[in-house]
Amino acid sequence: MISKQFYLQLIGRVVVLTISAVILAFCSLSKYAYLALPIGLFIIIQMLSFIAYFNRTNRKIAYLFQSVKNEDFTFQ
């Protein structure tokens, strides 16, 4: 179940990031160029959130492996 949740979050984040990039390209090439800066900042925030999400997931996996290595099975 956690794997399914991870993949759904991953797909959702990639889809939102892709849509934002397409909107940025459209705004940059049309008369809405003044919207390019806020959308670009939004994309940067999305990327930082994406990186933080993966780091959090990697820390959880590392904690799991460390617990198994130390034979500590009290984690949740």
C-alpha positions in Angstrom: 0.0 0.0 0.0 2.8 2.4 0.8 4.4 1.7 -2.6 1.1 2.6 -4.3 0.9 5.8 -2.3 4.6 6.6 -3.2 3.9 6.1 -6.9 0.7 8.1 -6.9 2.6 11.0 -5.2 5.4 10.7 -7.7 3.1 10.7 -10.7 1.1 13.6 -9.2 4.1 15.7 -8.6 5.6 15.0 -12.1 2.2 15.8 -13.8 1.9 19.2 -11.9 5.5 20.0 -12.7 5.1 19.2 -16.4 1.9 21.2 -16.6 3.6 24.2 -14.9 6.5 24.0 -17.4 4.1 23.9 -20.4 2.3 27.0 -19.0 5.6 28.7 -18.5 6.6 28.0 -22.1 3.2 29.3 -23.3 3.4 32.5 -21.2 7.0 33.1 -22.3 6.1 32.9 -26.0 2.9 34.8 -25.9 1.6 38.2 -24.7 1.5 36.9 -21.1 5.3 37.2 -20.6 4.7 39.1 -17.3 3.4 35.8 -15.8 6.7 33.9 -16.6 8.5 35.1 -13.4 5.8 34.0 -10.9 5.3 30.7 -12.7 9.1 30.2 -12.8 9.2 30.7 -9.1 6.3 28.3 -8.6 8.3 25.7 -10.6 11.4 26.2 -8.4 9.2 25.8 -5.3 7.8 22.6 -6.8 11.3 21.2 -7.5 12.4 22.0 -4.0 9.3 20.2 -2.6 10.0 17.3 -4.9 13.6 17.0 -3.6 12.5 17.3 0.0 9.9 14.5 -0.6 12.6 12.2 -2.0 15.0 13.0 0.8 12.3 12.3 3.4 11.5 8.9 1.7 15.2 8.0 1.5 15.7 8.8 5.2 12.8 6.5 6.1 14.3 3.7 4.0 17.7 4.2 5.5 16.2 4.1 9.0 14.4 0.9 8.1 17.7 -0.7 6.9 19.6 0.5 9.9 16.9 -0.9 12.2 17.1 -4.3 10.5 20.9 -4.2 10.7 20.8 -3.6 14.4 18.0 -6.1 14.9 15.7 -3.5 16.2 12.2 -4.4 15.1 10.3 -1.9 17.2 10.0 0.7 14.5 6.6 1.5 12.9 
